[in-house]
Amino acid sequence: KTRLKPIFHQRETKNLTTTHNAATTCTMKRGIYSQFILCFLCQWTTRSANGFSLDPSKTSIKPGSRKDDGDNWVVDAFENADPNSVVVGPSRALIYDTTLRDGTQGESVSASVDDKFKICRRLASFDVDFIEAGWPGSNPKDATFFERAKTDLTPEERSKLSAFGSTRRKGIAVEDDSQVQALLDSEAPTICIVAKSHSWQVEEILRASREENLAMIEDTVAHLVEHGRSVMVDLEHFFDGYDSDSEYALQCCESAVRAGASCLVLCDTNGGSMPWQIQSAVHDLRSKLEQPITLGIHCHNDCGMAVANSIMSVQAGVGLVQGTINGIGERTGNADLCSIVPSLALKSETTMTCRPKLNEMTSLSRYVDEILNRTPNHAAPYVGSSAFAHKGGLHVAAMKRSSKSYQHAEPSDVGNESRVLISELSGRQNIMGKVEAIGVDPELASDRALAILNRVKQLESKGYTFEGAEASVDLMILHASKGYCPPFRVLDYSANVYGTNVDSASRFLYDEDDDEKVCSLLGPTARATVKVRTIQTSPTEEDAEDDANTLPTVPFMEKLEVADGSGPVDALANALMRALVPAHPSLQQVELVDYKVRILDPESATGASTRVMIEFRDMEKEKTWTTVSVDTNVISASLNALTDGFEFALLEYADNVLCEF
C-alpha cells in the first residue's frame, strides 16, 4: 500500500506522452505500477446496476466523478475489490441491449425520442443489464435523448444506460475530439466505443497505420476511464481479423485492457462466421490474454447464425451478450435477444439478472414491435404467435396426453401460449381443443365436432384460411353449439359509391390552401345503409306511458342506420357501429387496425373470389383478434368479416344477446 500510493500520485501529476510500435504500447513518464493500478481498478470492481462501476458504498470514489479525492480511495479499492467482477459464461452472462442504437439501423426501422424513452423504460423493467440508447456524437436525436435522460429517467434506469461512440479520430488528441467529449457529456455511466481490430480494415479502410490505431484505442479508453466511466470496447471485424492476423487482433485487445477497459466485445461484424469458428477463436483468445477480463459478443445475422454464434460464445466463456429485441438491425439483423435469453435460461441454466422476468419475454417482444410500428414475426422462436401452435390432428391428439410430445419448452415460461390451429389438416381433437379453449362445454359440442371439422375443410377448399383468423373459428363453434344466442343480426344492407372524379391519383395531388378543392377530392365517396336486429335497451313509448320503470315488452328491436365513408367498406363499418353502439356501448373501445384483401383465382378476373381478413383491437383491454370471409363480392365478404369481428368483441357480455329471431 505504501509503495502504490505515491506511484499513482505520480501518474496523475506528470505529463503523459505515448509512443507506439507494432508489438506493444509503451508509456513514457508513467510508472509500471501506475499502469497496473489503472488496469486493476477497472477489472476488480463490484458490479452494480450500471455494470462495471466502483461501488460507492465500498470505496471513496463516486461513479462518474474524476479520481481526485486523494490517495485513500486507492487503498480502499484494493481492500474491497470483488474478484467476481470478471463474468465468465456459461454459468453467468450479462445482457446488453442495443435495440435503440444498432437495431434502428435496420431498414424501415425508426424511433422518435419519445419512442426511445418508452422502449428504454420497458427494457429497464425487464432488467437487462445495459441499454445502449444511441450515439450522442453522431446525431441530434440521440444527443437529445441523453440530455433528457438526465431528468426524465429514474436513477435506476439511468444506471443501465450505455452511450455508443468510437475511438478518437486519427491525427487528433483525444481531448480535442468532439465526439469523445459528447460521450462524456451524455453522463452515461457506461460507454461502449467501437475500434478496428482487423489489420486490413485499419490500413485499407481507416487508412491509418497499425501503430496509430493502437494509440487511438488506448488513448480513448484511458481518457474515458480517467473521467470515471466504465468502458467497453467493440472490436469491429474481430473474428475476420483474428483469422487473418491474430497477433494484431490480440494487440488491439491488450491495448484496450492496458488502458482500463472493463469488457472486450468481440464482433462478427459481417455476420459470416460459423459457430465452431466463434468457439475456437474465443477459446484461443482467452488462453492468450495475460489479464482476466470479461469478454462480450456482438453478432450479425447475415448467415442466419447470430443466435447460434452468441450462444456458442457463451459456452466458450463469453460473459456479455449484445443483441436486439426481435433481432432487428442493419442488413439481415442482429442477434435476437428474444431467442438468446430464453435459450440461455432454459437450455444452459445460465444465471442472468433478467432471468426472473423471463415470463415477460413475449410481452416485451410485442411491445417493441408495436412502438416501432412493425408487424410481429409470427414464426419467431419462443415469442411468435406460432411458436407453440399445433395444426396436425396427430400432433394435437398427442399434446392432449403430454405437452412434451411436440413442445421443447412450456409456453408460459416465456409468457406465450399454446394454440390449436384449425385447417383442412385438422382432426377432431383440434376442434375439441378449441371448444375447451373458448369455454364451451365439451359435452354440448362433441356431437357437432365432426360436422364443424367437415365445414372447416369444405370452406378452406373454397379459399378460407382459419389459421390467422381464430375469431371466426370460435364463432363457428359457438353457432354450432346448443344454447348460443348471437348479440345481433344484420338483416340487410346496401352500399353506394359516388363521385365525379374518376382520376383517383388526383385525390392526393391538391392545393392544401384550396379548402373547397380539398373537400371535393378528399371528402366521403361512399354511403352505406345497414338494418340490424339487436336487443331493446329502453322501454318503448307505449311502455313508458304505463310505467317509467317498466322493462321493454319486446326483447329486441330493429334499427336502420346510414353513414358515409371514404369507401364502401369504411361506410359499412361506420353504419354498423352507429346501429350497434347504443345497445352495446363496449364497441366504442373497438377499432379496426388492419384490412387485407387477396384475390384467390386471378384468372377469373373481375369475377374472382376474394378473401378478406380484418384485424380488430380492443383499446381498453389491449386485445386483438382477426376474422375472415370469402365471397365473389368483396363488399359482402368485408361485411361478413366486420360482423364476425363485432360479434366476437361482444362475447364477454353474455347479458346483451339476442335469443329470438
BELSULTA-V972059 format. One line per field, one symbol per residue. burial: + if it has 16 or more other C-alpha atoms within 10 Angstrom, else -. A space follows every 50 residues. Layout:
BEGIN
burial: ???
END
This chain:
BEGIN
burial: ----+-++--+-------------+----+---++-+++++++++++-++ +++++---+++-++--+-----+++-++-+++--++++++++++++++++ ++++++---++-+--++-++++++-++++++++++++---+++-++--+- ------++++++++++++++---+----++++++-+++++++++++++++ ++-----+++++++++++++++++++-+++++++++++++++--++-+++ +++++++++++++++++++++++++--++-++--++-----+++++++++ ++-+++++++++++++++++++++++++++-+++++++++++++++-+-+ +++++-++++++-++++++-++---++--++++++++++++++-+++-+- --+-----+++-++++++++++++-++++++++++----+-+--++-+++ -+++-++-++--+++++++++++++-++-++--+++++++--+-+----- ------+----------+--+--+++++++++++++++++--+------- -+--+++-+++++++-++++++++++++++-+++--+--+-+----+-++ -------+++++++++++-----++++++++--+++++++++++++++++ -----+++---
END
